Amino acid sequence: MKFRRLGRSGLNISEISYGNWLTHGSQVEEEQAHACVKAALESGITTFDTADVYANTAAESVLGRALKGERRESLEILTKVYWPTGPGGANDRGLGRKHIMESANASLKRLQTDYVDLYQAHRYDHTVPLEETMLAFADLVRQGKVLYVGVSEWTAEQITRGAALARELQVPFVSHQPQYSMLWRVIEPQVIPACEREGLSQIVFSPVAQGILTGKYLPGAEVPEGSRLADERGSKMIARWMRDDVLSAVQQLKPIAEEAGVTMAQLAVAWVLRNPNVASAIIGASRPEQVYENVKAIDIVLDDDVLKQIDNVLEG
Ligand code: NDP
């Protein structure tokens, strides 16, 4: 495994992280979830990403059980707060102090740990002053329950304001978690430059676009058995990519991957890691073989010619 620093901080995370959205506690049975975590650990992955809201808290619990007995110092555990997880109360959502404190404590219990390495605001909350949110994060850091702080899917402007407050309150604000893949490059013009200025790294999600970039979904073909598309909840999430023009373009990446001697999934993961502001690609997996395959992307360097060919296919 290779490691990269998160922003200007002292925290190293593995270039490939393992995340359990839509899998643990839902699509994937407990035993299979543990097998995926084991595959991740065997592959050298030390960074695990989850969220309180995944499978309505069950994903954190599964991850806690799967990592039980591992040496805590050798792991980086990341989770998030924002969406409601309970039956719903006036404060059971968002980035207000009450919800953040209660959610953090509940996450620690489910993850069976005394602290998380990175605690992330899952989205921006327009209804709560950012000062209140940052102060709650600052207090969690002072209590030792959270080591570093990050955010997810914030705009460049929100990140810049957050960074200014974090400096004032001495919060170690180190990362942004966006969607990023060959098919979704929204962060390139503004978010990445803002993060570079503020000393934050990207920890990117859905690097294989939920399976689309593996090339396994063919235009007009039957839904592959056991895939995210075949899963009731997963199919809603992946639906946006299920267009013939997208699926046909993805098929044109196949010869590029073959020529480079890599699989399409590896090409997609290596592509996000080519960006120096990306500290880690969070991969999902419904089975261990996918972890073993995708993690090999850390050794792939894509030259300018390959990158140009990819651009030509996807911009064409
Ligand atoms: P990916 O783009 O890596 O998609 C993972 C899925 O693609 C797998 O579960 C599998 O689904 C399929 N797949 C992966 N590799 C292969 C392969 N080699 N061959 C065939 N199929 C493959 O990432 P996710 O969308 O799962 O997101 C990863 C993580 O990012 C999440 O777990 C979460 O931690 C984080 N995330 C964060 C968000 C946020 O808002 N901050 C939002 C979304 C994700 P299958 O086998 O079922 O088809």
Residues whose N, C-alpha, C, O or C-beta is under 5 A from the ligand:
A	BS01	NDP	G19 N20 W21 D49 T50 H122 S152 Q177 F205 S206 P207 V208 A209 Q210 G211 T214 G226 S227 R228 A265 I282 I283 G284 A285 S286 Q290 E293
